[in-house]
């Protein structure tokens, strides 16, 4: 009993220090420029990041595409009540003049110019690995990484960006990860981990506040 009390007190001593490190990390992975006038924002469909995937590695590509689909559903729900933010459909992208898929930032700029948005949000998925196991016992945890960039249509200036890169850890191996995602003692699915990360990042963007 005495040993348990000593361990508990030790946690109380080091926790404020650990939390300060967490806050520092959260600040480092987000970039905010000086605010510029933005009245309308278009949201591009999330896409697998422009990374090298071997043609034979269909598993990884399917994972990235699955992650993009999940994020698109989450973006639709997140921006449902934002008057000045609208999701750009795949049909609209295909109708753009002189634009070919590939360079996401170029596509974003032209989408903003041709469709009349001041800025465009680009989301790229770098990793999307599903949880293997149940909510209380896993062989491998969910692991997700994606980036968000908001750029102006006028000159392609990135005015806000954020990265999310997380693999859920056991509570006592990394208590901060649990605090960050709100997972408590439960293993999250990849979709739940994505939703937690996406919501936290978008909530911090000054350009995406509701009217």
C-alpha positions as CSV (number, residue, x, y, z in Angstrom):
1,X,0.0,0.0,0.0
2,X,2.9,2.3,0.9
3,X,4.5,1.5,-2.5
4,X,1.3,2.4,-4.4
5,X,1.0,5.7,-2.5
6,X,4.6,6.6,-3.5
7,X,3.9,5.8,-7.2
8,X,0.7,7.8,-7.1
9,X,2.5,10.9,-5.6
10,X,5.2,10.6,-8.2
11,X,2.7,10.8,-11.0
12,X,1.2,13.9,-9.4
13,X,4.7,15.5,-9.4
14,X,5.6,14.7,-13.0
15,X,2.2,15.2,-14.6
16,X,2.3,19.0,-14.9
17,X,5.7,18.7,-16.6
18,X,4.4,16.1,-19.0
19,X,1.3,18.1,-19.8
20,X,3.5,21.1,-20.6
21,X,5.4,19.0,-23.1
22,X,2.1,18.0,-24.7
23,X,1.0,21.6,-25.1
24,X,4.4,22.5,-26.7
25,X,4.0,19.6,-29.2
26,X,0.5,20.7,-30.1
27,X,1.7,24.2,-30.8
28,X,4.5,23.0,-33.0
29,X,2.4,21.0,-35.4
30,X,0.1,23.9,-36.3
31,X,1.1,26.9,-38.4
32,X,-0.9,30.1,-38.3
33,X,-0.1,33.1,-40.4
34,X,-1.2,36.7,-39.9
35,X,-5.0,36.7,-40.7
36,X,-5.9,37.8,-44.2
37,X,-9.5,38.7,-45.4
38,X,-11.3,35.5,-46.3
39,X,-15.1,35.6,-46.9
40,X,-15.6,32.2,-48.6
41,X,-13.8,28.8,-48.3
42,X,-14.1,25.8,-50.5
43,X,-13.1,22.4,-49.2
44,X,-11.5,20.0,-51.5
45,X,-12.2,16.2,-51.2
46,X,-9.6,14.6,-49.0
47,X,-7.0,12.6,-51.1
48,X,-4.2,10.2,-50.4
49,X,-1.0,12.2,-50.0
50,X,1.5,12.5,-52.9
51,X,3.8,9.9,-51.6
52,X,5.5,7.0,-53.3
53,X,3.4,3.8,-53.1
54,X,4.6,0.8,-55.1
55,X,2.1,-0.3,-57.7
56,X,2.0,-3.7,-56.1
57,X,1.2,-2.2,-52.7
58,X,-2.5,-2.2,-53.2
59,X,-3.1,-2.6,-49.4
60,X,-1.6,0.7,-48.5
61,X,-3.4,2.6,-51.3
62,X,-6.7,1.1,-50.3
63,X,-6.0,2.2,-46.7
64,X,-5.3,5.7,-47.8
65,X,-8.4,5.8,-49.9
66,X,-10.5,4.5,-47.0
67,X,-9.1,7.2,-44.8
68,X,-9.9,9.8,-47.4
69,X,-13.5,8.6,-47.6
70,X,-13.9,8.7,-43.8
71,X,-12.4,12.3,-43.7
72,X,-14.8,13.5,-46.4
73,X,-17.7,12.2,-44.4
74,X,-16.4,13.9,-41.3
75,X,-15.8,17.2,-43.2
76,X,-19.3,17.2,-44.5
77,X,-20.7,16.8,-41.0
78,X,-18.2,19.3,-39.5
79,X,-19.0,22.1,-41.9
80,X,-22.8,21.5,-42.1
81,X,-23.6,24.7,-40.2
82,X,-20.8,26.9,-41.6
83,X,-22.4,29.5,-43.9
84,X,-19.3,30.6,-45.7
85,X,-17.7,27.1,-46.1
86,X,-18.8,24.6,-48.8
87,X,-17.5,21.3,-49.9
88,X,-16.3,21.1,-53.5
89,X,-17.7,18.0,-55.3
90,X,-15.7,15.7,-57.5
91,X,-18.0,16.7,-60.4
92,X,-17.0,20.4,-59.9
93,X,-13.3,19.4,-59.8
94,X,-13.7,17.5,-63.1
95,X,-15.3,20.6,-64.7
96,X,-12.3,22.8,-64.0
97,X,-10.5,24.2,-67.1
98,X,-6.8,23.3,-67.6
99,X,-6.5,21.3,-64.4
100,X,-5.2,17.7,-64.1
101,X,-5.2,15.6,-61.0
102,X,-1.8,15.3,-59.2
103,X,-0.6,18.5,-57.7
104,X,-3.1,19.1,-54.9
105,X,-2.1,22.7,-54.2
106,X,-2.4,23.7,-57.9
107,X,-5.8,22.0,-58.1
108,X,-6.8,24.0,-54.9
109,X,-5.7,27.3,-56.4
110,X,-7.6,26.8,-59.6
111,X,-10.6,25.5,-57.8
112,X,-10.7,28.7,-55.8
113,X,-10.2,30.9,-58.8
114,X,-12.7,29.2,-61.1
115,X,-15.4,28.5,-58.5
116,X,-15.1,31.8,-56.7
117,X,-13.6,31.0,-53.3
118,X,-11.2,33.2,-51.4
119,X,-9.4,30.2,-49.9
120,X,-9.4,26.5,-50.3
121,X,-8.8,23.7,-47.7
122,X,-6.7,20.8,-48.8
123,X,-6.6,17.5,-46.8
124,X,-4.0,14.8,-47.5
125,X,-3.9,11.4,-45.9
126,X,-0.5,9.9,-45.2
127,X,-1.5,6.9,-43.1
128,X,-4.7,5.2,-42.2
129,X,-4.4,1.8,-40.5
130,X,-7.4,0.2,-38.9
131,X,-7.4,-1.2,-35.4
132,X,-6.9,-5.0,-35.2
133,X,-8.9,-6.4,-32.3
134,X,-11.7,-5.1,-30.1
135,X,-12.3,-1.9,-28.0
136,X,-10.6,-3.6,-25.0
137,X,-8.0,-5.9,-26.5
138,X,-6.0,-5.2,-29.7
139,X,-3.3,-6.9,-31.7
140,X,-2.4,-3.6,-33.3
141,X,-3.9,-0.2,-32.6
142,X,-5.4,2.4,-35.0
143,X,-2.8,4.6,-36.6
144,X,-3.6,7.8,-38.6
145,X,-1.7,10.7,-40.1
146,X,-3.1,13.5,-42.2
147,X,-2.3,17.1,-43.1
148,X,-4.5,20.2,-43.5
149,X,-3.6,23.3,-45.5
150,X,-5.7,26.4,-46.1
151,X,-4.4,28.5,-49.0
152,X,-5.6,31.6,-50.8
153,X,-6.9,31.3,-54.3
154,X,-5.2,34.6,-55.3
155,X,-1.6,33.6,-54.8
156,X,-1.6,30.0,-53.3
157,X,-0.3,31.4,-49.9
158,X,-0.7,28.9,-47.1
159,X,-2.4,30.9,-44.4
160,X,-3.0,28.0,-42.0
161,X,-1.9,24.4,-41.7
162,X,-1.9,21.6,-39.2
163,X,-0.7,18.0,-39.0
164,X,-2.1,15.0,-37.2
165,X,0.0,11.9,-36.7
166,X,-0.9,9.5,-34.0
167,X,-0.9,5.8,-33.1
168,X,-3.0,5.1,-30.0
169,X,-0.9,3.9,-27.1
170,X,-1.9,2.0,-24.0
171,X,-3.1,4.3,-21.3
172,X,-0.1,3.7,-18.9
173,X,2.5,3.8,-21.7
174,X,1.4,7.2,-22.9
175,X,-1.3,8.9,-20.8
176,X,-1.1,12.0,-22.9
177,X,-2.4,10.3,-26.1
178,X,-5.5,9.2,-24.2
179,X,-6.1,12.7,-22.9
180,X,-5.6,14.2,-26.4
181,X,-8.2,12.0,-28.1
182,X,-10.6,11.5,-25.2
183,X,-10.3,7.7,-25.6
184,X,-10.1,6.9,-21.9
185,X,-9.4,3.2,-21.4
186,X,-10.9,2.1,-24.7
187,X,-9.0,1.4,-28.0
188,X,-10.4,3.6,-30.7
189,X,-11.1,2.6,-34.3
190,X,-9.2,4.4,-37.0
191,X,-12.4,6.4,-37.8
192,X,-12.8,7.5,-34.2
193,X,-9.1,8.5,-34.0
194,X,-9.5,10.5,-37.2
195,X,-12.6,12.2,-36.0
196,X,-10.9,13.2,-32.7
197,X,-7.9,14.6,-34.4
198,X,-9.7,16.3,-37.3
199,X,-12.1,18.1,-34.9
200,X,-9.4,19.4,-32.6
201,X,-7.4,20.7,-35.5
202,X,-10.3,22.4,-37.3
203,X,-11.6,23.9,-34.1
204,X,-8.3,25.8,-33.7
205,X,-8.5,27.4,-37.1
206,X,-9.5,31.1,-36.9
207,X,-10.8,31.1,-40.4
208,X,-13.2,28.2,-39.8
209,X,-15.2,29.6,-36.9
210,X,-19.0,29.6,-37.2
211,X,-20.7,32.9,-37.7
